[in-house]
Amino acid sequence: MSKICVLGLGYIGLPTASILATHGHQVVGVDVNQA
């Protein structure tokens, strides 16, 4: 499918990235704070 970059992995970004990945998209998450 598509390659998607999610900017910000907070309350909205992380679940969004997870759902997109489970639907077959290649997802990269970027955040300003290191975990």
mmCIF file of the N, C-alpha and C atoms, coordinates in Angstrom:
data_MODEL
# 
_entry.id   MODEL 
# 
loop_
_atom_site.group_PDB 
_atom_site.id 
_atom_site.type_symbol 
_atom_site.label_atom_id 
_atom_site.label_alt_id 
_atom_site.label_comp_id 
_atom_site.label_asym_id 
_atom_site.label_entity_id 
_atom_site.label_seq_id 
_atom_site.pdbx_PDB_ins_code 
_atom_site.Cartn_x 
_atom_site.Cartn_y 
_atom_site.Cartn_z 
_atom_site.occupancy 
_atom_site.B_iso_or_equiv 
_atom_site.pdbx_formal_charge 
_atom_site.auth_seq_id 
_atom_site.auth_comp_id 
_atom_site.auth_asym_id 
_atom_site.auth_atom_id 
_atom_site.pdbx_PDB_model_num 
ATOM 1   N N  . MET A 1 1  ? 0.837  -1.183 0.000  1.00 0.00 ? 1  MET A N  1 
ATOM 2   C CA . MET A 1 1  ? 0.000  0.000  0.000  1.00 0.00 ? 1  MET A CA 1 
ATOM 3   C C  . MET A 1 1  ? 0.881  1.246  0.000  1.00 0.00 ? 1  MET A C  1 
ATOM 4   N N  . SER A 1 2  ? 0.572  2.203  0.852  1.00 0.00 ? 2  SER A N  1 
ATOM 5   C CA . SER A 1 2  ? 1.258  3.495  0.860  1.00 0.00 ? 2  SER A CA 1 
ATOM 6   C C  . SER A 1 2  ? 2.329  3.557  1.934  1.00 0.00 ? 2  SER A C  1 
ATOM 7   N N  . LYS A 1 3  ? 3.276  4.463  1.731  1.00 0.00 ? 3  LYS A N  1 
ATOM 8   C CA . LYS A 1 3  ? 4.251  4.798  2.761  1.00 0.00 ? 3  LYS A CA 1 
ATOM 9   C C  . LYS A 1 3  ? 3.767  6.077  3.428  1.00 0.00 ? 3  LYS A C  1 
ATOM 10  N N  . ILE A 1 4  ? 3.631  6.044  4.761  1.00 0.00 ? 4  ILE A N  1 
ATOM 11  C CA . ILE A 1 4  ? 3.053  7.170  5.489  1.00 0.00 ? 4  ILE A CA 1 
ATOM 12  C C  . ILE A 1 4  ? 3.984  7.562  6.627  1.00 0.00 ? 4  ILE A C  1 
ATOM 13  N N  . CYS A 1 5  ? 4.156  8.869  6.818  1.00 0.00 ? 5  CYS A N  1 
ATOM 14  C CA . CYS A 1 5  ? 4.928  9.392  7.939  1.00 0.00 ? 5  CYS A CA 1 
ATOM 15  C C  . CYS A 1 5  ? 3.959  10.102 8.877  1.00 0.00 ? 5  CYS A C  1 
ATOM 16  N N  . VAL A 1 6  ? 3.962  9.697  10.149 1.00 0.00 ? 6  VAL A N  1 
ATOM 17  C CA . VAL A 1 6  ? 3.109  10.323 11.151 1.00 0.00 ? 6  VAL A CA 1 
ATOM 18  C C  . VAL A 1 6  ? 3.993  11.220 12.005 1.00 0.00 ? 6  VAL A C  1 
ATOM 19  N N  . LEU A 1 7  ? 3.669  12.508 12.044 1.00 0.00 ? 7  LEU A N  1 
ATOM 20  C CA . LEU A 1 7  ? 4.437  13.471 12.828 1.00 0.00 ? 7  LEU A CA 1 
ATOM 21  C C  . LEU A 1 7  ? 3.764  13.654 14.182 1.00 0.00 ? 7  LEU A C  1 
ATOM 22  N N  . GLY A 1 8  ? 4.485  13.315 15.242 1.00 0.00 ? 8  GLY A N  1 
ATOM 23  C CA . GLY A 1 8  ? 3.935  13.408 16.590 1.00 0.00 ? 8  GLY A CA 1 
ATOM 24  C C  . GLY A 1 8  ? 3.328  12.083 17.005 1.00 0.00 ? 8  GLY A C  1 
ATOM 25  N N  . LEU A 1 9  ? 3.878  11.488 18.049 1.00 0.00 ? 9  LEU A N  1 
ATOM 26  C CA . LEU A 1 9  ? 3.404  10.174 18.493 1.00 0.00 ? 9  LEU A CA 1 
ATOM 27  C C  . LEU A 1 9  ? 2.764  10.263 19.876 1.00 0.00 ? 9  LEU A C  1 
ATOM 28  N N  . GLY A 1 10 ? 1.903  11.238 20.039 1.00 0.00 ? 10 GLY A N  1 
ATOM 29  C CA . GLY A 1 10 ? 1.193  11.413 21.303 1.00 0.00 ? 10 GLY A CA 1 
ATOM 30  C C  . GLY A 1 10 ? -0.110 10.627 21.309 1.00 0.00 ? 10 GLY A C  1 
ATOM 31  N N  . TYR A 1 11 ? -1.134 11.224 21.932 1.00 0.00 ? 11 TYR A N  1 
ATOM 32  C CA . TYR A 1 11 ? -2.424 10.552 22.089 1.00 0.00 ? 11 TYR A CA 1 
ATOM 33  C C  . TYR A 1 11 ? -3.102 10.254 20.756 1.00 0.00 ? 11 TYR A C  1 
ATOM 34  N N  . ILE A 1 12 ? -2.856 11.064 19.760 1.00 0.00 ? 12 ILE A N  1 
ATOM 35  C CA . ILE A 1 12 ? -3.494 10.865 18.455 1.00 0.00 ? 12 ILE A CA 1 
ATOM 36  C C  . ILE A 1 12 ? -2.571 10.137 17.484 1.00 0.00 ? 12 ILE A C  1 
ATOM 37  N N  . GLY A 1 13 ? -1.312 10.541 17.424 1.00 0.00 ? 13 GLY A N  1 
ATOM 38  C CA . GLY A 1 13 ? -0.387 10.011 16.429 1.00 0.00 ? 13 GLY A CA 1 
ATOM 39  C C  . GLY A 1 13 ? -0.088 8.533  16.573 1.00 0.00 ? 13 GLY A C  1 
ATOM 40  N N  . LEU A 1 14 ? 0.151  8.070  17.798 1.00 0.00 ? 14 LEU A N  1 
ATOM 41  C CA . LEU A 1 14 ? 0.518  6.664  17.999 1.00 0.00 ? 14 LEU A CA 1 
ATOM 42  C C  . LEU A 1 14 ? -0.611 5.706  17.628 1.00 0.00 ? 14 LEU A C  1 
ATOM 43  N N  . PRO A 1 15 ? -1.844 5.921  18.112 1.00 0.00 ? 15 PRO A N  1 
ATOM 44  C CA . PRO A 1 15 ? -2.924 5.022  17.679 1.00 0.00 ? 15 PRO A CA 1 
ATOM 45  C C  . PRO A 1 15 ? -3.199 5.101  16.176 1.00 0.00 ? 15 PRO A C  1 
ATOM 46  N N  . THR A 1 16 ? -3.066 6.294  15.615 1.00 0.00 ? 16 THR A N  1 
ATOM 47  C CA . THR A 1 16 ? -3.272 6.451  14.174 1.00 0.00 ? 16 THR A CA 1 
ATOM 48  C C  . THR A 1 16 ? -2.238 5.653  13.394 1.00 0.00 ? 16 THR A C  1 
ATOM 49  N N  . ALA A 1 17 ? -0.970 5.764  13.799 1.00 0.00 ? 17 ALA A N  1 
ATOM 50  C CA . ALA A 1 17 ? 0.099  5.013  13.138 1.00 0.00 ? 17 ALA A CA 1 
ATOM 51  C C  . ALA A 1 17 ? -0.125 3.513  13.277 1.00 0.00 ? 17 ALA A C  1 
ATOM 52  N N  . SER A 1 18 ? -0.571 3.090  14.440 1.00 0.00 ? 18 SER A N  1 
ATOM 53  C CA . SER A 1 18 ? -0.818 1.671  14.684 1.00 0.00 ? 18 SER A CA 1 
ATOM 54  C C  . SER A 1 18 ? -1.931 1.132  13.787 1.00 0.00 ? 18 SER A C  1 
ATOM 55  N N  . ILE A 1 19 ? -3.008 1.859  13.684 1.00 0.00 ? 19 ILE A N  1 
ATOM 56  C CA . ILE A 1 19 ? -4.131 1.413  12.857 1.00 0.00 ? 19 ILE A CA 1 
ATOM 57  C C  . ILE A 1 19 ? -3.746 1.389  11.384 1.00 0.00 ? 19 ILE A C  1 
ATOM 58  N N  . LEU A 1 20 ? -3.014 2.412  10.941 1.00 0.00 ? 20 LEU A N  1 
ATOM 59  C CA . LEU A 1 20 ? -2.569 2.432  9.547  1.00 0.00 ? 20 LEU A CA 1 
ATOM 60  C C  . LEU A 1 20 ? -1.657 1.242  9.251  1.00 0.00 ? 20 LEU A C  1 
ATOM 61  N N  . ALA A 1 21 ? -0.786 0.896  10.201 1.00 0.00 ? 21 ALA A N  1 
ATOM 62  C CA . ALA A 1 21 ? 0.122  -0.237 10.010 1.00 0.00 ? 21 ALA A CA 1 
ATOM 63  C C  . ALA A 1 21 ? -0.643 -1.558 9.958  1.00 0.00 ? 21 ALA A C  1 
ATOM 64  N N  . THR A 1 22 ? -1.672 -1.703 10.785 1.00 0.00 ? 22 THR A N  1 
ATOM 65  C CA . THR A 1 22 ? -2.444 -2.948 10.767 1.00 0.00 ? 22 THR A CA 1 
ATOM 66  C C  . THR A 1 22 ? -3.249 -3.094 9.477  1.00 0.00 ? 22 THR A C  1 
ATOM 67  N N  . HIS A 1 23 ? -3.485 -1.989 8.788  1.00 0.00 ? 23 HIS A N  1 
ATOM 68  C CA . HIS A 1 23 ? -4.190 -2.041 7.503  1.00 0.00 ? 23 HIS A CA 1 
ATOM 69  C C  . HIS A 1 23 ? -3.238 -2.196 6.329  1.00 0.00 ? 23 HIS A C  1 
ATOM 70  N N  . GLY A 1 24 ? -1.955 -2.459 6.618  1.00 0.00 ? 24 GLY A N  1 
ATOM 71  C CA . GLY A 1 24 ? -1.024 -2.800 5.562  1.00 0.00 ? 24 GLY A CA 1 
ATOM 72  C C  . GLY A 1 24 ? -0.143 -1.682 5.049  1.00 0.00 ? 24 GLY A C  1 
ATOM 73  N N  . HIS A 1 25 ? -0.251 -0.498 5.620  1.00 0.00 ? 25 HIS A N  1 
ATOM 74  C CA . HIS A 1 25 ? 0.588  0.617  5.179  1.00 0.00 ? 25 HIS A CA 1 
ATOM 75  C C  . HIS A 1 25 ? 1.957  0.531  5.840  1.00 0.00 ? 25 HIS A C  1 
ATOM 76  N N  . GLN A 1 26 ? 2.974  1.064  5.168  1.00 0.00 ? 26 GLN A N  1 
ATOM 77  C CA . GLN A 1 26 ? 4.299  1.192  5.772  1.00 0.00 ? 26 GLN A CA 1 
ATOM 78  C C  . GLN A 1 26 ? 4.316  2.528  6.501  1.00 0.00 ? 26 GLN A C  1 
ATOM 79  N N  . VAL A 1 27 ? 4.507  2.496  7.824  1.00 0.00 ? 27 VAL A N  1 
ATOM 80  C CA . VAL A 1 27 ? 4.382  3.700  8.638  1.00 0.00 ? 27 VAL A CA 1 
ATOM 81  C C  . VAL A 1 27 ? 5.696  3.996  9.343  1.00 0.00 ? 27 VAL A C  1 
ATOM 82  N N  . VAL A 1 28 ? 6.078  5.274  9.318  1.00 0.00 ? 28 VAL A N  1 
ATOM 83  C CA . VAL A 1 28 ? 7.218  5.770  10.084 1.00 0.00 ? 28 VAL A CA 1 
ATOM 84  C C  . VAL A 1 28 ? 6.683  6.852  11.005 1.00 0.00 ? 28 VAL A C  1 
ATOM 85  N N  . GLY A 1 29 ? 6.990  6.747  12.301 1.00 0.00 ? 29 GLY A N  1 
ATOM 86  C CA . GLY A 1 29 ? 6.563  7.753  13.263 1.00 0.00 ? 29 GLY A CA 1 
ATOM 87  C C  . GLY A 1 29 ? 7.725  8.630  13.680 1.00 0.00 ? 29 GLY A C  1 
ATOM 88  N N  . VAL A 1 30 ? 7.490  9.944  13.716 1.00 0.00 ? 30 VAL A N  1 
ATOM 89  C CA . VAL A 1 30 ? 8.523  10.908 14.087 1.00 0.00 ? 30 VAL A CA 1 
ATOM 90  C C  . VAL A 1 30 ? 7.991  11.776 15.217 1.00 0.00 ? 30 VAL A C  1 
ATOM 91  N N  . ASP A 1 31 ? 8.825  11.955 16.255 1.00 0.00 ? 31 ASP A N  1 
ATOM 92  C CA . ASP A 1 31 ? 8.448  12.811 17.373 1.00 0.00 ? 31 ASP A CA 1 
ATOM 93  C C  . ASP A 1 31 ? 9.660  13.623 17.800 1.00 0.00 ? 31 ASP A C  1 
ATOM 94  N N  . VAL A 1 32 ? 9.437  14.764 18.434 1.00 0.00 ? 32 VAL A N  1 
ATOM 95  C CA . VAL A 1 32 ? 10.553 15.607 18.856 1.00 0.00 ? 32 VAL A CA 1 
ATOM 96  C C  . VAL A 1 32 ? 11.194 15.100 20.143 1.00 0.00 ? 32 VAL A C  1 
ATOM 97  N N  . ASN A 1 33 ? 10.444 14.365 20.952 1.00 0.00 ? 33 ASN A N  1 
ATOM 98  C CA . ASN A 1 33 ? 10.960 13.817 22.204 1.00 0.00 ? 33 ASN A CA 1 
ATOM 99  C C  . ASN A 1 33 ? 11.369 12.365 22.007 1.00 0.00 ? 33 ASN A C  1 
ATOM 100 N N  . GLN A 1 34 ? 12.615 12.033 22.402 1.00 0.00 ? 34 GLN A N  1 
ATOM 101 C CA . GLN A 1 34 ? 13.050 10.643 22.309 1.00 0.00 ? 34 GLN A CA 1 
ATOM 102 C C  . GLN A 1 34 ? 12.410 9.839  23.429 1.00 0.00 ? 34 GLN A C  1 
ATOM 103 N N  . ALA A 1 35 ? 12.023 8.626  23.129 1.00 0.00 ? 35 ALA A N  1 
ATOM 104 C CA . ALA A 1 35 ? 11.411 7.754  24.139 1.00 0.00 ? 35 ALA A CA 1 
ATOM 105 C C  . ALA A 1 35 ? 12.471 7.080  24.972 1.00 0.00 ? 35 ALA A C  1 
# 
